[in-house]
Amino acid sequence: MPDTGPPAAGQIDVAVLDDDLDFRNFIEDFLRDEGQYAVRMFAHPDDLLASAEQRKPDIVLLDMKMGDFSGDKVVEQLLGRWPELCVVIVTGYPSLEDMRATFKLRVFDYLAKPFSLAQLRQTLDNAREKYSLGRMPQDRLRERLGHRIKLLRVERDWSLKELATTTKLSVSQISSIERGANLPSIESLLAICRAFDRKPSEILASIDF
């Protein structure tokens, strides 16, 4: 289907790849009725990959059994290009062996057809929570930057007080930044970067924002 344009603020961008038209229609109707999702539907892997290059989706629902197309190869391509992408596998031919192989590909979850709308809703809710989806860009930036700064501090085995002393910031400032409650000012970010011997561009690049 043609690209429907970028999602509205707060919406989650979902791409669905499945060669079954009835299933695509079923999923599209459900997601649109939910109201919080922007939906793109694809029957061919090449179309999904081309669209994702133009605008990376938040979640990909991907069928593993698509005639001539190998779902695991598509997963490898997607996660090779975007390692942090949330991929949910759907299949009408589930097996324990398939599930084990699928999770080795680092997918988020696995849904066996037929699944209930409650199961799909729960999986999407879990993905939204895990990947901090549907939030405003500034919210995601605060959370990811704060988490990255906390990891850098833990890697140094520093306490909040030790980082505060090194940066000449207060413990409460550092704590609020790490929790994602506040973005650091330019001056605070520079002080934190100096403490870790990192350039601001390195830290920003590492959070994949």
Steps between C-alpha positions, in 0.01 A plus 500: 500500500623859451676671788243677715746763619671544835312413819333773701665609824480221753404234245701179459614419145424134421602321178339165419650250255274209404403345167146422622270788395224399743745502790640840397148644487417349838811648664459836329138535616595409856797737521312791348208445738742513793580859401858509626666339199604619154491194274690393189417170327732301273470174306861492377821531707662738249214748544532487878877552490473788254234672711700443821801671341283806445349487851599240757191347665473463876370141478504243221248213501652242269369169370765227491330289231445697179519266205832560325619750760694401810388690808823438687697662218278808522555513877875480448485786251285717726704445816825524309397847388321604822623286794259663748190453284204327668408195288204277588473171313160362399457156350232245427747213532637525853739246643741496793790479256370802309464699821854421610639594160295819494620626838859440398434773244441745789133564426281652770214249501329214317127467426352176369199529268217502580556737788241707681477877480571503874829316437597741224406802712708369791801437277479853360457644849810310614695632200386855570624472858827324412597739219344818645281537192224751442671770701597843378855529358616711794373234743693225320811719486487564875454129578769370263755764589439452871532124468825533305650736757405258778667211315818703458499578872445134592781394266734730695363362826419852612228599742270791425701705747830419325362607161351812656837590654685444172252706296432762770130429459268411788400142580136593438588638153683180404219285639228686308702476178559126541131439575403683182311763696708785357727561207844630596584854400779544246736592784397195705531266202850632426602448864367143494678426172828632638460278805472193277761618247237490227392746235133605513461372143619153611242478780218630280592259220502207744136548599373450142271804515 
